[in-house]
Amino acid sequence: FSNAGKGRMGRTKKNELFYQIGTKMVKFFYLWAKYFLGFFINFLVYLEAPTPSQWKFLHGLYLLNLGTISIAIFLHTLRFKKVLPGKLTF
């Protein structure tokens, strides 16, 4: 694995910039999801702080999260089967 990602075949400056920006965005959203959707909401539930209207919002937030994960897995499967290009499924 020490040579993984070292090859320059198929890499252009434009593609490299696209993937660098995309990777930074993915890292940011993973951290946001981890701390906001995970720890913070679990802490509020532990404190029994959410009101019924806030619970409605939280349930919607969890459904939205479930939908985005399902779409991501589906797109990754299509990329793995070489149906869609890598840029579209990143």
C-alpha positions as CSV (number, residue, x, y, z in Angstrom):
1,F,0.0,0.0,0.0
2,S,3.0,2.3,0.2
3,N,2.7,3.2,-3.5
4,A,-1.1,3.7,-3.4
5,G,-2.1,7.0,-5.0
6,K,1.4,7.7,-6.3
7,G,0.7,7.1,-10.0
8,R,-0.1,10.1,-12.2
9,M,-2.0,8.3,-14.9
10,G,-5.3,10.0,-15.6
11,R,-4.7,12.9,-13.2
12,T,-4.9,16.4,-14.5
13,K,-4.5,19.6,-12.5
14,K,-8.3,20.2,-12.9
15,N,-9.2,16.7,-11.5
16,E,-6.7,17.0,-8.7
17,L,-8.1,20.4,-7.6
18,F,-11.6,18.9,-7.8
19,Y,-10.7,16.0,-5.6
20,Q,-8.8,18.1,-3.1
21,I,-11.7,20.5,-2.6
22,G,-14.2,17.5,-2.5
23,T,-12.1,15.8,0.1
24,K,-12.0,18.9,2.3
25,M,-15.8,19.2,2.0
26,V,-16.3,15.6,2.9
27,K,-14.1,15.9,6.0
28,F,-16.0,19.0,7.1
29,F,-19.4,17.4,6.8
30,Y,-18.3,14.2,8.5
31,L,-17.1,16.2,11.5
32,W,-20.3,18.2,11.5
33,A,-22.4,15.1,11.4
34,K,-20.3,13.4,14.1
35,Y,-20.5,16.2,16.6
36,F,-23.9,17.7,15.8
37,L,-26.0,14.8,14.6
38,G,-24.3,12.4,17.0
39,F,-22.9,13.7,20.3
40,F,-25.0,16.9,20.7
41,I,-28.4,15.3,20.0
42,N,-27.6,12.3,22.2
43,F,-26.6,14.7,25.0
44,L,-29.9,16.6,24.6
45,V,-31.8,13.3,24.7
46,Y,-29.9,12.3,27.9
47,L,-30.9,15.6,29.5
48,E,-34.5,15.1,28.3
49,A,-34.3,18.6,26.9
50,P,-36.1,18.4,23.6
51,T,-39.7,19.6,23.5
52,P,-42.3,17.8,21.4
53,S,-41.9,20.3,18.5
54,Q,-38.1,19.8,18.7
55,W,-38.6,16.0,18.6
56,K,-40.5,16.5,15.3
57,F,-37.5,18.4,13.9
58,L,-35.1,15.7,15.1
59,H,-37.1,12.9,13.6
60,G,-37.0,14.7,10.3
61,L,-33.3,15.3,10.6
62,Y,-32.7,11.6,11.2
63,L,-34.9,10.7,8.2
64,L,-32.9,13.1,6.0
65,N,-29.7,11.6,7.2
66,L,-30.9,8.1,6.5
67,G,-31.9,9.2,2.9
68,T,-28.6,10.7,2.1
69,I,-26.7,7.6,3.3
70,S,-28.9,5.4,1.2
71,I,-28.3,7.6,-1.9
72,A,-24.5,7.6,-1.2
73,I,-24.4,3.8,-0.9
74,F,-26.4,3.5,-4.1
75,L,-24.1,5.9,-6.1
76,H,-21.0,4.1,-4.7
77,T,-22.4,0.8,-6.0
78,L,-23.0,2.2,-9.4
79,R,-19.4,3.6,-9.4
80,F,-18.0,0.2,-8.3
81,K,-19.9,-1.5,-11.2
82,K,-18.5,1.2,-13.6
83,V,-22.0,2.5,-14.5
84,L,-21.2,6.0,-13.4
85,P,-17.9,8.0,-13.7
86,G,-15.9,8.7,-10.6
87,K,-16.5,12.5,-10.6
88,L,-20.2,12.1,-10.5
89,T,-20.2,9.7,-7.6
90,F,-17.6,11.5,-5.5
